[in-house]
Amino acid sequence: MGEEGLSEKNCCTAKRENGLESCISLCEAVYGKTPTKLTRHEENLIKLPGGEFLMGTDDQESFPDDGEGPIRKVYVKPFAIDRYAVTNAQFKEFVEDTGYITDAERYRWSFVFHLFLSEEVKKRVTHSPKETPWWFAVEGAYWKYPEGPDSSIVDRMNHPVIHISWNDAMAYCKWAGKRLPTEAEWEYAARGGLVKKKYPWGNKLTYKGEHRCNIWQGRFPIENTGEDSYLSTAPVDAFSQNGFGLYNVSGNVWEWCSDWFSKVHTQAKISQNPIGPEKGTTRVMKGGSYLCHKSYCNRYRVAARSSNTPDSSSGNLGFRCAADVEI
């Protein structure tokens, strides 16, 4: 997963080996070249003032090979960002309005974590990635059938939509009159006004014994004890929001950012509204997921980062939207 050099201890997503056509052509095929002027689900947006903040970390728990450091001064202009990740209900609305077909549907399969599969579906699995054998390539798995053809989202409409590629997220954003956040915007928002803290709420993973995010408890990848009350995705409004009012920016699902991934950062004294490199092979993901555990993939920290190819999808990969604001 990700570009060469990324830490090998990364359990959280698997990647596709071959790419489909670009997001631009997919978007245009669905609803033309002119972006919508309507902002859908505007009530979900939180306007943030922007400003200068310290991005990244040099913490001993960090993964230097992921490009988490060094700590650097970054300025972001005012913007808005969704308080919640995009839900199954919202993505269903998009699909019904546009007829959009996701990358997972085009490939006819997506990656599903092994513990969530029925015995019948397991019999039909043909392969899994050698480096992450807990991910099974399941035919018929996509956002509407997240564990394969015998599963459903009927009782998960307020959960984050999953099996979403970067291409899919971009298509939804265009329909919604929004965009993906840059990595800098995402981290600024996730920190919620705190400075150099590991998590959106401070430096301790739990607070007075209370779980603050949906991650793995137990022995990965064999047993998840579910001490935080969830084995897979949680509702988008589960747990407490951070200082800016955002929910689940640690754990639950990985979230796409707009940037191409690079582990090298600008040496400018203050980086102004960074948008990442001009080109690359993988896109940035932030936030970690319900599969992250400190013993293996400790990437639910706000400075943690990973990447994947724009057409990749899995059962823990979603997104939230951002938008420009008038100054």
HELIX and SHEET records of a PDB file:
HELIX    1   1 CYS A   23  TYR A   31  1                                   9    
HELIX    2   2 GLU A   42  ASN A   44  5                                   3    
HELIX    3   3 PRO A   64  ASP A   66  5                                   3    
HELIX    4   4 ASN A   88  THR A   98  1                                  11    
HELIX    5   5 ASP A  103  TYR A  107  1                                   5    
HELIX    6   6 HIS A  114  PHE A  116  5                                   3    
HELIX    7   7 GLU A  119  LYS A  123  1                                   5    
HELIX    8   8 TRP A  166  ALA A  176  1                                  11    
HELIX    9   9 GLU A  183  ARG A  191  1                                   9    
SHEET    1   A 3 LEU A  45  LEU A  48  0                                        
SHEET    2   A 3 PHE A  79  ASP A  82 -1                                        
SHEET    3   A 3 ALA A 322  ASP A 324 -1                                        
SHEET    1   B 3 GLY A  51  MET A  55  0                                        
SHEET    2   B 3 ARG A  72  VAL A  76 -1                                        
SHEET    3   B 3 SER A 271  GLN A 272  1                                        
SHEET    1   C 2 TRP A 109  PHE A 113  0                                        
SHEET    2   C 2 TRP A 135  GLU A 139 -1                                        
SHEET    1   D 2 THR A 206  TYR A 207  0                                        
SHEET    2   D 2 GLU A 210  HIS A 211 -1                                        
SHEET    1   E 2 GLY A 218  ARG A 219  0                                        
SHEET    2   E 2 GLU A 223  ASN A 224 -1                                        
SHEET    1   F 4 SER A 306  ASN A 308  0                                        
SHEET    2   F 4 ARG A 283  LYS A 286 -1                                        
SHEET    3   F 4 TRP A 254  TRP A 260 -1                                        
SHEET    4   F 4 LEU A 317  GLY A 318  1                                        
END                                                                             
